[in-house]
């Protein structure tokens, strides 16, 4: 069993997943899976299970894409925002790769490359960059306490954001 854990730890280190004393390969896997799950659950519009990945309150920073200031908000508010936008697209696909995790006790940081593609009425908007996450272990589970997008490239029509929100709002109006 120890040899298996050592092999797993070596494999995680080769992927850039590192940890301080006390962190286990299972912690590494849980955090990496949560990073992947955020993207998948947004794309599936599964906001109730998505909310459970976050701490009750988190810091959100999309300033590299939209300007403004980072903000602190409730996870429920973030889910309401995403639920008021993501289903308005024909589809979205947030492809996550190159996940890196660093654990220090009950806190962790993770980063991942992202390519977010959004489709609406034959038009496309693509944002590429990296996500930076901060985690805290709460009640035995890793919860996201901060999420920052570092956008590096954008192609297509950013106006799809407003169109998707308007489309969803018109579908929900009586």
Secondary structure, 3 states (H helix, E strand, C coil): CHHHHHHHHHHHHHCCCEECCCCCHHHHHHHHHHHHHHHHHHHCCCHHHHHCCEEEEEEEECHHHHCCCCEEEEHHHHHHHHHCCHHHCCEEEEEEEEEEEEEECCEEEEEEEEEEEEEECCEEEEEEEEEEEEEEEECCEEEEEEEEEEEEEEEECCCHHHHHHHHHHHHHCC
